[in-house]
Amino acid sequence: MAINRPWQTCDAPPQAPGLPVMRAIGFILREISGEHIRQLEDAMEKTAAALGFVWQATLFADTRREGNYVRIVNQIVRDDVDAVFLPASDHLEPRDIDVLLTHTAVYCLTEGLRRKCGRLRS
């Protein structure tokens, strides 16, 4: 389920005239987030805003399943998303992150704010 919060995009730095808007979404796996879901979501949104992205939505999943990355790719295509933010790389399977990296940038908060997750090893 995506939670759109257009009113929270005001934290993003103003876009320079003529530059395209950079859009971001987040993904949180509930089974490993525990009671910290809202804090993780806020951290992803603030990090994205600090990097110049406009937050579009946060997608949540209760369990690991093969279709999670499909939902993310659908959101990327639908909203013309430039980046996906994860609290940590373990919120998705390594192969799913590899697939996402063919579509967009992937940022993991625990692996470094300005670094893409990159190709992960099994």
N, CA, C and O atoms as a Tinker XYZ file with bonds, in Angstrom:
   488  protein
     1  N      0.837000   -1.167000    0.000000    73     2
     2  CA     0.000000    0.000000    0.000000    64     1     3
     3  C      0.885000    1.234000    0.000000    63     2     4     5
     4  O      1.760000    1.364000    0.855000    81     3
     5  N      0.676000    2.121000   -0.924000    73     3     6
     6  CA     1.447000    3.359000   -1.013000    64     5     7
     7  C      0.768000    4.432000   -0.181000    63     6     8     9
     8  O     -0.455000    4.567000   -0.186000    81     7
     9  N      1.581000    5.187000    0.528000    73     7    10
    10  CA     1.059000    6.322000    1.272000    64     9    11
    11  C      1.644000    7.567000    0.633000    63    10    12    13
    12  O      2.836000    7.842000    0.769000    81    11
    13  N      0.817000    8.306000   -0.052000    73    11    14
    14  CA     1.271000    9.529000   -0.701000    64    13    15
    15  C      1.144000   10.683000    0.272000    63    14    16    17
    16  O      0.111000   10.845000    0.922000    81    15
    17  N      2.170000   11.468000    0.371000    73    15    18
    18  CA     2.181000   12.607000    1.271000    64    17    19
    19  C      2.690000   13.841000    0.540000    63    18    20    21
    20  O      3.786000   14.318000    0.838000    81    19
    21  N      1.928000   14.366000   -0.404000    73    19    22
    22  CA     2.408000   15.511000   -1.172000    64    21    23
    23  C      2.658000   16.735000   -0.311000    63    22    24    25
    24  O      3.466000   17.588000   -0.680000    81    23
    25  N      1.992000   16.843000    0.816000    73    23    26
    26  CA     2.184000   18.003000    1.677000    64    25    27
    27  C      3.532000   17.983000    2.373000    63    26    28    29
    28  O      3.951000   19.008000    2.912000    81    27
    29  N      4.225000   16.852000    2.379000    73    27    30
    30  CA     5.516000   16.771000    3.037000    64    29    31
    31  C      6.679000   17.046000    2.093000    63    30    32    33
    32  O      7.834000   17.001000    2.516000    81    31
    33  N      6.404000   17.322000    0.852000    73    31    34
    34  CA     7.493000   17.567000   -0.088000    64    33    35
    35  C      8.068000   18.966000    0.060000    63    34    36    37
    36  O      9.038000   19.304000   -0.617000    81    35
    37  N      7.488000   19.790000    0.936000    73    35    38
    38  CA     7.981000   21.157000    1.100000    64    37    39
    39  C      9.372000   21.192000    1.726000    63    38    40    41
    40  O     10.040000   22.225000    1.670000    81    39
    41  N      9.829000   20.077000    2.326000    73    39    42
    42  CA    11.163000   20.037000    2.907000    64    41    43
    43  C     12.257000   19.945000    1.848000    63    42    44    45
    44  O     13.427000   20.190000    2.140000    81    43
    45  N     11.887000   19.600000    0.643000    73    43    46
    46  CA    12.877000   19.454000   -0.425000    64    45    47
    47  C     13.429000   20.816000   -0.811000    63    46    48    49
    48  O     12.694000   21.803000   -0.825000    81    47
    49  N     14.725000   20.879000   -1.127000    73    47    50
    50  CA    15.283000   22.147000   -1.573000    64    49    51
    51  C     14.591000   22.606000   -2.845000    63    50    52    53
    52  O     14.166000   21.780000   -3.652000    81    51
    53  N     14.472000   23.917000   -3.032000    73    51    54
    54  CA    13.810000   24.389000   -4.246000    64    53    55
    55  C     14.558000   23.921000   -5.489000    63    54    56    57
    56  O     15.787000   23.962000   -5.540000    81    55
    57  N     13.811000   23.482000   -6.477000    73    55    58
    58  CA    14.411000   23.047000   -7.733000    64    57    59
    59  C     14.779000   24.280000   -8.555000    63    58    60    61
    60  O     14.009000   25.237000   -8.639000    81    59
    61  N     15.945000   24.246000   -9.148000    73    59    62
    62  CA    16.365000   25.348000  -10.005000    64    61    63
    63  C     15.480000   25.374000  -11.244000    63    62    64    65
    64  O     15.124000   24.318000  -11.768000    81    63
    65  N     15.122000   26.555000  -11.716000    73    63    66
    66  CA    14.274000   26.642000  -12.910000    64    65    67
    67  C     14.918000   25.912000  -14.086000    63    66    68    69
    68  O     16.119000   26.032000  -14.327000    81    67
    69  N     14.111000   25.166000  -14.799000    73    67    70
    70  CA    14.600000   24.457000  -15.974000    64    69    71
    71  C     15.162000   23.078000  -15.693000    63    70    72    73
    72  O     15.350000   22.291000  -16.621000    81    71
    73  N     15.435000   22.765000  -14.428000    73    71    74
    74  CA    15.943000   21.436000  -14.094000    64    73    75
    75  C     14.769000   20.495000  -13.850000    63    74    76    77
    76  O     13.751000   20.903000  -13.291000    81    75
    77  N     14.906000   19.250000  -14.262000    73    75    78
    78  CA    13.809000   18.312000  -14.026000    64    77    79
    79  C     13.661000   18.000000  -12.536000    63    78    80    81
    80  O     14.636000   18.025000  -11.785000    81    79
    81  N     12.449000   17.712000  -12.129000    73    79    82
    82  CA    12.188000   17.314000  -10.755000    64    81    83
    83  C     12.667000   15.879000  -10.578000    63    82    84    85
    84  O     12.367000   15.011000  -11.398000    81    83
    85  N     13.407000   15.637000   -9.509000    73    83    86
    86  CA    13.867000   14.284000   -9.202000    64    85    87
    87  C     12.891000   13.679000   -8.198000    63    86    88    89
    88  O     12.673000   14.235000   -7.121000    81    87
    89  N     12.311000   12.548000   -8.552000    73    87    90
    90  CA    11.294000   11.913000   -7.718000    64    89    91
    91  C     11.856000   10.675000   -7.021000    63    90    92    93
    92  O     12.681000    9.951000   -7.578000    81    91
    93  N     11.389000   10.448000   -5.784000    73    91    94
    94  CA    11.849000    9.290000   -5.017000    64    93    95
    95  C     10.674000    8.602000   -4.331000    63    94    96    97
    96  O      9.668000    9.224000   -3.991000    81    95
    97  N     10.839000    7.300000   -4.143000    73    95    98
    98  CA     9.909000    6.519000   -3.341000    64    97    99
    99  C     10.720000    5.713000   -2.337000    63    98   100   101
   100  O     11.938000    5.587000   -2.464000    81    99
   101  N     10.037000    5.175000   -1.345000    73    99   102
   102  CA    10.689000    4.324000   -0.361000    64   101   103
   103  C     10.010000    2.972000   -0.280000    63   102   104   105
   104  O      8.875000    2.800000   -0.725000    81   103
   105  N     10.718000    2.020000    0.294000    73   103   106
   106  CA    10.161000    0.688000    0.515000    64   105   107
   107  C     10.592000    0.214000    1.890000    63   106   108   109
   108  O     11.770000    0.280000    2.241000    81   107
   109  N      9.621000   -0.269000    2.672000    73   107   110
   110  CA     9.892000   -0.774000    4.017000    64   109   111
   111  C      9.274000   -2.153000    4.161000    63   110   112   113
   112  O      8.099000   -2.360000    3.859000    81   111
   113  N     10.081000   -3.090000    4.627000    73   111   114
   114  CA     9.605000   -4.433000    4.939000    64   113   115
   115  C      9.244000   -4.458000    6.420000    63   114   116   117
   116  O     10.117000   -4.337000    7.280000    81   115
   117  N      7.970000   -4.613000    6.710000    73   115   118
   118  CA     7.486000   -4.530000    8.095000    64   117   119
   119  C      8.080000   -5.610000    9.002000    63   118   120   121
   120  O      8.349000   -5.347000   10.174000    81   119
   121  N      8.288000   -6.816000    8.478000    73   119   122
   122  CA     8.719000   -7.923000    9.338000    64   121   123
   123  C     10.100000   -7.700000    9.958000    63   122   124   125
   124  O     10.422000   -8.336000   10.961000    81   123
   125  N     10.907000   -6.831000    9.401000    73   123   126
   126  CA    12.217000   -6.563000   10.013000    64   125   127
   127  C     12.319000   -5.153000   10.586000    63   126   128   129
   128  O     13.348000   -4.785000   11.151000    81   127
   129  N     11.255000   -4.364000   10.443000    73   127   130
   130  CA    11.287000   -2.985000   10.936000    64   129   131
   131  C     10.772000   -2.850000   12.360000    63   130   132   133
   132  O     11.105000   -1.891000   13.057000    81   131
   133  N      9.970000   -3.801000   12.789000    73   131   134
   134  CA     9.426000   -3.735000   14.139000    64   133   135
   135  C      8.597000   -2.483000   14.338000    63   134   136   137
   136  O      7.838000   -2.078000   13.457000    81   135
   137  N      8.746000   -1.884000   15.484000    73   135   138
   138  CA     7.956000   -0.694000   15.812000    64   137   139
   139  C      8.590000    0.594000   15.298000    63   138   140   141
   140  O      8.104000    1.682000   15.605000    81   139
   141  N      9.650000    0.491000   14.534000    73   139   142
   142  CA    10.375000    1.679000   14.063000    64   141   143
   143  C      9.979000    2.100000   12.650000    63   142   144   145
   144  O     10.709000    2.854000   12.008000    81   143
   145  N      8.857000    1.634000   12.165000    73   143   146
   146  CA     8.465000    1.896000   10.780000    64   145   147
   147  C      8.374000    3.385000   10.487000    63   146   148   149
   148  O      8.925000    3.848000    9.488000    81   147
   149  N      7.701000    4.132000   11.323000    73   147   150
   150  CA     7.518000    5.572000   11.067000    64   149   151
   151  C      8.845000    6.322000   11.124000    63   150   152   153
   152  O      9.070000    7.242000   10.338000    81   151
   153  N      9.722000    5.940000   12.043000    73   151   154
   154  CA    11.035000    6.588000   12.110000    64   153   155
   155  C     11.851000    6.298000   10.853000    63   154   156   157
   156  O     12.535000    7.179000   10.333000    81   155
   157  N     11.776000    5.064000   10.371000    73   155   158
   158  CA    12.495000    4.711000    9.144000    64   157   159
   159  C     11.944000    5.482000    7.952000    63   158   160   161
   160  O     12.699000    5.985000    7.121000    81   159
   161  N     10.627000    5.569000    7.879000    73   159   162
   162  CA    10.004000    6.312000    6.782000    64   161   163
   163  C     10.406000    7.784000    6.822000    63   162   164   165
   164  O     10.747000    8.366000    5.792000    81   163
   165  N     10.367000    8.383000    8.007000    73   163   166
   166  CA    10.770000    9.787000    8.142000    64   165   167
   167  C     12.232000    9.989000    7.757000    63   166   168   169
   168  O     12.572000   10.971000    7.096000    81   167
   169  N     13.100000    9.060000    8.169000    73   167   170
   170  CA    14.523000    9.171000    7.834000    64   169   171
   171  C     14.739000    9.093000    6.325000    63   170   172   173
   172  O     15.553000    9.835000    5.775000    81   171
   173  N     14.017000    8.198000    5.655000    73   171   174
   174  CA    14.153000    8.095000    4.197000    64   173   175
   175  C     13.673000    9.372000    3.520000    63   174   176   177
   176  O     14.328000    9.878000    2.610000    81   175
   177  N     12.525000    9.895000    3.963000    73   175   178
   178  CA    11.980000   11.117000    3.363000    64   177   179
   179  C     12.926000   12.298000    3.557000    63   178   180   181
   180  O     13.156000   13.067000    2.623000    81   179
   181  N     13.473000   12.447000    4.755000    73   179   182
   182  CA    14.384000   13.567000    5.032000    64   181   183
   183  C     15.677000   13.437000    4.234000    63   182   184   185
   184  O     16.197000   14.429000    3.722000    81   183
   185  N     16.192000   12.223000    4.130000    73   183   186
   186  CA    17.407000   12.005000    3.348000    64   185   187
   187  C     17.165000   12.317000    1.878000    63   186   188   189
   188  O     17.985000   12.967000    1.229000    81   187
   189  N     16.048000   11.854000    1.365000    73   187   190
   190  CA    15.711000   12.131000   -0.035000    64   189   191
   191  C     15.594000   13.630000   -0.271000    63   190   192   193
   192  O     16.112000   14.144000   -1.263000    81   191
   193  N     14.920000   14.332000    0.627000    73   191   194
   194  CA    14.766000   15.784000    0.487000    64   193   195
   195  C     16.124000   16.478000    0.532000    63   194   196   197
   196  O     16.373000   17.410000   -0.232000    81   195
   197  N     17.000000   16.026000    1.427000    73   195   198
   198  CA    18.332000   16.632000    1.532000    64   197   199
   199  C     19.147000   16.432000    0.261000    63   198   200   201
   200  O     20.015000   17.243000   -0.059000    81   199
   201  N     18.869000   15.358000   -0.459000    73   199   202
   202  CA    19.574000   15.079000   -1.714000    64   201   203
   203  C     18.888000   15.693000   -2.927000    63   202   204   205
   204  O     19.336000   15.515000   -4.060000    81   203
   205  N     17.786000   16.426000   -2.681000    73   203   206
   206  CA    17.112000   17.127000   -3.765000    64   205   207
   207  C     15.955000   16.387000   -4.403000    63   206   208   209
   208  O     15.443000   16.819000   -5.435000    81   207
   209  N     15.530000   15.276000   -3.807000    73   207   210
   210  CA    14.416000   14.504000   -4.350000    64   209   211
   211  C     13.091000   14.983000   -3.774000    63   210   212   213
   212  O     13.029000   15.463000   -2.642000    81   211
   213  N     12.042000   14.846000   -4.559000    73   211   214
   214  CA    10.680000   15.095000   -4.103000    64   213   215
   215  C     10.058000   13.734000   -3.797000    63   214   216   217
   216  O     10.005000   12.859000   -4.661000    81   215
   217  N      9.591000   13.566000   -2.564000    73   215   218
   218  CA     9.052000   12.282000   -2.123000    64   217   219
   219  C      7.692000   12.033000   -2.746000    63   218   220   221
   220  O      6.818000   12.900000   -2.715000    81   219
   221  N      7.514000   10.840000   -3.315000    73   219   222
   222  CA     6.259000   10.473000   -3.964000    64   221   223
   223  C      5.403000    9.552000   -3.100000    63   222   224   225
   224  O      4.202000    9.783000   -2.958000    81   223
   225  N      6.000000    8.516000   -2.522000    73   223   226
   226  CA     5.227000    7.531000   -1.762000    64   225   227
   227  C      6.168000    6.598000   -1.017000    63   226   228   229
   228  O      7.350000    6.488000   -1.343000    81   227
   229  N      5.622000    5.934000   -0.014000    73   227   230
   230  CA     6.316000    4.846000    0.658000    64   229   231
   231  C      5.491000    3.586000    0.454000    63   230   232   233
   232  O      4.290000    3.570000    0.723000    81   231
   233  N      6.135000    2.541000   -0.017000    73   231   234
   234  CA     5.487000    1.242000   -0.188000    64   233   235
   235  C      5.862000    0.365000    0.997000    63   234   236   237
   236  O      7.008000    0.375000    1.449000    81   235
   237  N      4.897000   -0.391000    1.497000    73   235   238
   238  CA     5.126000   -1.289000    2.616000    64   237   239
   239  C      4.794000   -2.714000    2.199000    63   238   240   241
   240  O      3.911000   -2.939000    1.371000    81   239
   241  N      5.509000   -3.674000    2.781000    73   239   242
   242  CA     5.183000   -5.086000    2.593000    64   241   243
   243  C      5.293000   -5.770000    3.948000    63   242   244   245
   244  O      6.175000   -5.453000    4.746000    81   243
   245  N      4.387000   -6.711000    4.198000    73   243   246
   246  CA     4.402000   -7.427000    5.471000    64   245   247
   247  C      5.450000   -8.529000    5.506000    63   246   248   249
   248  O      6.049000   -8.790000    6.550000    81   247
   249  N      5.671000   -9.171000    4.374000    73   247   250
   250  CA     6.605000  -10.295000    4.332000    64   249   251
   251  C      7.443000  -10.225000    3.061000    63   250   252   253
   252  O      7.123000   -9.508000    2.112000    81   251
   253  N      8.525000  -10.995000    3.080000    73   251   254
   254  CA     9.333000  -11.135000    1.866000    64   253   255
   255  C      8.551000  -11.995000    0.887000    63   254   256   257
   256  O      8.098000  -13.089000    1.226000    81   255
   257  N      8.402000  -11.499000   -0.304000    73   255   258
   258  CA     7.770000  -12.296000   -1.352000    64   257   259
   259  C      8.286000  -11.803000   -2.682000    63   258   260   261
   260  O      8.780000  -10.682000   -2.809000    81   259
   261  N      8.161000  -12.653000   -3.652000    73   259   262
   262  CA     8.739000  -12.360000   -4.953000    64   261   263
   263  C      8.150000  -11.117000   -5.600000    63   262   264   265
   264  O      8.845000  -10.435000   -6.353000    81   263
   265  N      6.899000  -10.806000   -5.331000    73   263   266
   266  CA     6.241000   -9.692000   -5.996000    64   265   267
   267  C      6.573000   -8.313000   -5.469000    63   266   268   269
   268  O      6.116000   -7.321000   -6.037000    81   267
   269  N      7.355000   -8.212000   -4.396000    73   267   270
   270  CA     7.643000   -6.889000   -3.840000    64   269   271
   271  C      8.343000   -5.981000   -4.846000    63   270   272   273
   272  O      7.967000   -4.819000   -5.002000    81   271
   273  N      9.350000   -6.502000   -5.522000    73   271   274
   274  CA    10.066000   -5.645000   -6.461000    64   273   275
   275  C      9.196000   -5.283000   -7.660000    63   274   276   277
   276  O      9.392000   -4.230000   -8.267000    81   275
   277  N      8.231000   -6.148000   -8.011000    73   275   278
   278  CA     7.323000   -5.836000   -9.118000    64   277   279
   279  C      6.480000   -4.616000   -8.765000    63   278   280   281
   280  O      6.274000   -3.737000   -9.602000    81   279
   281  N      5.995000   -4.561000   -7.531000    73   279   282
   282  CA     5.238000   -3.383000   -7.078000    64   281   283
   283  C      6.094000   -2.127000   -7.169000    63   282   284   285
   284  O      5.615000   -1.068000   -7.577000    81   283
   285  N      7.358000   -2.250000   -6.788000    73   283   286
   286  CA     8.253000   -1.091000   -6.825000    64   285   287
   287  C      8.495000   -0.656000   -8.269000    63   286   288   289
   288  O      8.431000    0.534000   -8.574000    81   287
   289  N      8.771000   -1.606000   -9.154000    73   287   290
   290  CA     9.001000   -1.266000  -10.566000    64   289   291
   291  C      7.756000   -0.611000  -11.160000    63   290   292   293
   292  O      7.870000    0.358000  -11.911000    81   291
   293  N      6.578000   -1.124000  -10.836000    73   291   294
   294  CA     5.341000   -0.500000  -11.325000    64   293   295
   295  C      5.233000    0.946000  -10.864000    63   294   296   297
   296  O      4.830000    1.816000  -11.637000    81   295
   297  N      5.587000    1.208000   -9.615000    73   295   298
   298  CA     5.549000    2.579000   -9.085000    64   297   299
   299  C      6.597000    3.451000   -9.783000    63   298   300   301
   300  O      6.335000    4.617000  -10.077000    81   299
   301  N      7.778000    2.892000  -10.049000    73   299   302
   302  CA     8.832000    3.631000  -10.751000    64   301   303
   303  C      8.333000    4.081000  -12.118000    63   302   304   305
   304  O      8.495000    5.240000  -12.500000    81   303
   305  N      7.728000    3.157000  -12.845000    73   303   306
   306  CA     7.240000    3.469000  -14.191000    64   305   307
   307  C      6.079000    4.454000  -14.132000    63   306   308   309
   308  O      6.040000    5.417000  -14.899000    81   307
   309  N      5.139000    4.218000  -13.229000    73   307   310
   310  CA     3.939000    5.057000  -13.137000    64   309   311
   311  C      4.269000    6.498000  -12.750000    63   310   312   313
   312  O      3.700000    7.435000  -13.311000    81   311
   313  N      5.189000    6.682000  -11.790000    73   311   314
   314  CA     5.491000    8.021000  -11.281000    64   313   315
   315  C      6.788000    8.604000  -11.826000    63   314   316   317
   316  O      7.210000    9.672000  -11.382000    81   315
   317  N      7.431000    7.928000  -12.779000    73   315   318
   318  CA     8.698000    8.401000  -13.346000    64   317   319
   319  C      9.710000    8.662000  -12.230000    63   318   320   321
   320  O     10.272000    9.753000  -12.124000    81   319
   321  N      9.929000    7.642000  -11.406000    73   319   322
   322  CA    10.764000    7.743000  -10.212000    64   321   323
   323  C     12.242000    7.658000  -10.576000    63   322   324   325
   324  O     12.646000    6.847000  -11.410000    81   323
   325  N     13.042000    8.514000   -9.932000    73   323   326
   326  CA    14.483000    8.554000  -10.169000    64   325   327
   327  C     15.286000    7.774000   -9.137000    63   326   328   329
   328  O     16.432000    7.404000   -9.396000    81   327
   329  N     14.694000    7.517000   -7.961000    73   327   330
   330  CA    15.429000    6.820000   -6.905000    64   329   331
   331  C     14.475000    6.082000   -5.982000    63   330   332   333
   332  O     13.351000    6.518000   -5.729000    81   331
   333  N     14.962000    4.944000   -5.486000    73   331   334
   334  CA    14.256000    4.177000   -4.466000    64   333   335
   335  C     15.119000    4.205000   -3.214000    63   334   336   337
   336  O     16.321000    3.944000   -3.275000    81   335
   337  N     14.511000    4.518000   -2.092000    73   335   338
   338  CA    15.214000    4.547000   -0.814000    64   337   339
   339  C     14.771000    3.368000    0.032000    63   338   340   341
   340  O     13.581000    3.068000    0.132000    81   339
   341  N     15.750000    2.700000    0.643000    73   339   342
   342  CA    15.511000    1.587000    1.554000    64   341   343
   343  C     16.151000    1.925000    2.893000    63   342   344   345
   344  O     17.199000    2.570000    2.916000    81   343
   345  N     15.554000    1.510000    4.014000    73   343   346
   346  CA    16.225000    1.726000    5.299000    64   345   347
   347  C     17.565000    0.986000    5.348000    63   346   348   349
   348  O     18.541000    1.490000    5.904000    81   347
   349  N     17.600000   -0.210000    4.762000    73   347   350
   350  CA    18.816000   -1.027000    4.691000    64   349   351
   351  C     18.647000   -2.009000    3.536000    63   350   352   353
   352  O     17.530000   -2.262000    3.084000    81   351
   353  N     19.740000   -2.549000    3.072000    73   351   354
   354  CA    19.673000   -3.435000    1.914000    64   353   355
   355  C     18.928000   -4.732000    2.199000    63   354   356   357
   356  O     18.502000   -5.409000    1.263000    81   355
   357  N     18.761000   -5.095000    3.475000    73   355   358
   358  CA    18.056000   -6.345000    3.771000    64   357   359
   359  C     16.535000   -6.227000    3.678000    63   358   360   361
   360  O     15.829000   -7.194000    3.965000    81   359
   361  N     16.025000   -5.080000    3.287000    73   359   362
   362  CA    14.586000   -4.929000    3.080000    64   361   363
   363  C     14.138000   -5.526000    1.744000    63   362   364   365
   364  O     12.942000   -5.714000    1.518000    81   363
   365  N     15.077000   -5.819000    0.876000    73   363   366
   366  CA    14.792000   -6.505000   -0.391000    64   365   367
   367  C     15.854000   -7.567000   -0.624000    63   366   368   369
   368  O     16.959000   -7.486000   -0.089000    81   367
   369  N     15.510000   -8.549000   -1.418000    73   367   370
   370  CA    16.489000   -9.565000   -1.794000    64   369   371
   371  C     17.562000   -8.925000   -2.678000    63   370   372   373
   372  O     17.252000   -8.015000   -3.446000    81   371
   373  N     18.822000   -9.383000   -2.587000    73   371   374
   374  CA    19.882000   -8.822000   -3.427000    64   373   375
   375  C     19.551000   -8.844000   -4.915000    63   374   376   377
   376  O     19.842000   -7.883000   -5.627000    81   375
   377  N     18.951000   -9.921000   -5.389000    73   375   378
   378  CA    18.609000   -9.987000   -6.824000    64   377   379
   379  C     17.550000   -8.948000   -7.185000    63   378   380   381
   380  O     17.550000   -8.428000   -8.300000    81   379
   381  N     16.644000   -8.641000   -6.246000    73   379   382
   382  CA    15.629000   -7.618000   -6.507000    64   381   383
   383  C     16.260000   -6.234000   -6.595000    63   382   384   385
   384  O     15.851000   -5.413000   -7.415000    81   383
   385  N     17.252000   -5.977000   -5.754000    73   383   386
   386  CA    17.968000   -4.698000   -5.827000    64   385   387
   387  C     18.699000   -4.595000   -7.158000    63   386   388   389
   388  O     18.719000   -3.534000   -7.780000    81   387
   389  N     19.302000   -5.703000   -7.595000    73   387   390
   390  CA    19.970000   -5.705000   -8.900000    64   389   391
   391  C     18.998000   -5.347000  -10.020000    63   390   392   393
   392  O     19.343000   -4.590000  -10.928000    81   391
   393  N     17.784000   -5.891000   -9.956000    73   391   394
   394  CA    16.769000   -5.571000  -10.968000    64   393   395
   395  C     16.398000   -4.094000  -10.887000    63   394   396   397
   396  O     16.302000   -3.422000  -11.915000    81   395
   397  N     16.190000   -3.588000   -9.685000    73   395   398
   398  CA    15.831000   -2.173000   -9.531000    64   397   399
   399  C     16.909000   -1.254000  -10.083000    63   398   400   401
   400  O     16.607000   -0.211000  -10.662000    81   399
   401  N     18.168000   -1.642000   -9.902000    73   399   402
   402  CA    19.269000   -0.807000  -10.383000    64   401   403
   403  C     19.302000   -0.700000  -11.906000    63   402   404   405
   404  O     19.989000    0.168000  -12.446000    81   403
   405  N     18.575000   -1.563000  -12.602000    73   403   406
   406  CA    18.477000   -1.419000  -14.057000    64   405   407
   407  C     17.447000   -0.364000  -14.431000    63   406   408   409
   408  O     17.397000    0.073000  -15.580000    81   407
   409  N     16.624000    0.049000  -13.470000    73   407   410
   410  CA    15.574000    1.036000  -13.711000    64   409   411
   411  C     15.868000    2.399000  -13.094000    63   410   412   413
   412  O     15.473000    3.426000  -13.646000    81   411
   413  N     16.556000    2.417000  -11.957000    73   411   414
   414  CA    16.690000    3.652000  -11.190000    64   413   415
   415  C     17.812000    3.523000  -10.176000    63   414   416   417
   416  O     18.382000    2.443000  -10.014000    81   415
   417  N     18.132000    4.601000   -9.497000    73   415   418
   418  CA    19.115000    4.565000   -8.413000    64   417   419
   419  C     18.461000    3.966000   -7.173000    63   418   420   421
   420  O     17.262000    4.137000   -6.951000    81   419
   421  N     19.258000    3.260000   -6.363000    73   419   422
   422  CA    18.774000    2.693000   -5.106000    64   421   423
   423  C     19.697000    3.171000   -3.996000    63   422   424   425
   424  O     20.908000    2.958000   -4.050000    81   423
   425  N     19.121000    3.816000   -2.993000    73   423   426
   426  CA    19.881000    4.320000   -1.853000    64   425   427
   427  C     19.475000    3.566000   -0.601000    63   426   428   429
   428  O     18.287000    3.384000   -0.334000    81   427
   429  N     20.467000    3.126000    0.170000    73   427   430
   430  CA    20.221000    2.431000    1.432000    64   429   431
   431  C     20.782000    3.290000    2.555000    63   430   432   433
   432  O     21.966000    3.626000    2.545000    81   431
   433  N     19.948000    3.649000    3.520000    73   431   434
   434  CA    20.382000    4.561000    4.571000    64   433   435
   435  C     21.546000    4.009000    5.377000    63   434   436   437
   436  O     22.446000    4.769000    5.733000    81   435
   437  N     21.562000    2.725000    5.675000    73   435   438
   438  CA    22.622000    2.166000    6.506000    64   437   439
   439  C     23.924000    1.939000    5.749000    63   438   440   441
   440  O     24.971000    1.750000    6.369000    81   439
   441  N     23.876000    1.954000    4.422000    73   439   442
   442  CA    25.089000    1.733000    3.636000    64   441   443
   443  C     25.731000    3.032000    3.166000    63   442   444   445
   444  O     26.690000    3.005000    2.394000    81   443
   445  N     25.223000    4.144000    3.615000    73   443   446
   446  CA    25.796000    5.426000    3.221000    64   445   447
   447  C     24.784000    6.256000    2.474000    63   446   448   449
   448  O     24.165000    5.782000    1.522000    81   447
   449  N     24.613000    7.479000    2.893000    73   447   450
   450  CA    23.551000    8.316000    2.376000    64   449   451
   451  C     23.712000    8.660000    0.906000    63   450   452   453
   452  O     22.714000    8.740000    0.189000    81   451
   453  N     24.912000    8.862000    0.440000    73   451   454
   454  CA    25.106000    9.327000   -0.930000    64   453   455
   455  C     25.524000    8.194000   -1.862000    63   454   456   457
   456  O     25.901000    8.432000   -3.010000    81   455
   457  N     25.458000    6.992000   -1.376000    73   455   458
   458  CA    25.936000    5.858000   -2.139000    64   457   459
   459  C     24.779000    4.977000   -2.582000    63   458   460   461
   460  O     23.875000    4.685000   -1.799000    81   459
   461  N     24.811000    4.563000   -3.814000    73   459   462
   462  CA    23.840000    3.564000   -4.260000    64   461   463
   463  C     24.217000    2.235000   -3.620000    63   462   464   465
   464  O     25.384000    1.991000   -3.313000    81   463
   465  N     23.234000    1.391000   -3.424000    73   463   466
   466  CA    23.525000    0.067000   -2.856000    64   465   467
   467  C     24.519000   -0.677000   -3.729000    63   466   468   469
   468  O     25.371000   -1.415000   -3.234000    81   467
   469  N     24.400000   -0.475000   -5.023000    73   467   470
   470  CA    25.297000   -1.155000   -5.944000    64   469   471
   471  C     24.982000   -2.634000   -6.032000    63   470   472   473
   472  O     23.977000   -3.099000   -5.494000    81   471
   473  N     25.822000   -3.347000   -6.693000    73   471   474
   474  CA    25.599000   -4.782000   -6.868000    64   473   475
   475  C     25.960000   -5.484000   -5.569000    63   474   476   477
   476  O     27.078000   -5.350000   -5.071000    81   475
   477  N     25.024000   -6.220000   -5.032000    73   475   478
   478  CA    25.245000   -6.895000   -3.758000    64   477   479
   479  C     25.716000   -8.318000   -3.990000    63   478   480   481
   480  O     25.365000   -8.951000   -4.986000    81   479
   481  N     26.511000   -8.809000   -3.063000    73   479   482
   482  CA    26.993000  -10.178000   -3.152000    64   481   483
   483  C     26.091000  -11.080000   -2.315000    63   482   484   485
   484  O     25.585000  -10.662000   -1.273000    81   483
   485  N     25.892000  -12.299000   -2.763000    73   483   486
   486  CA    25.052000  -13.257000   -2.016000    64   485   487
   487  C     25.792000  -13.765000   -0.800000    63   486   488
   488  O     25.256000  -14.577000   -0.046000    81   487
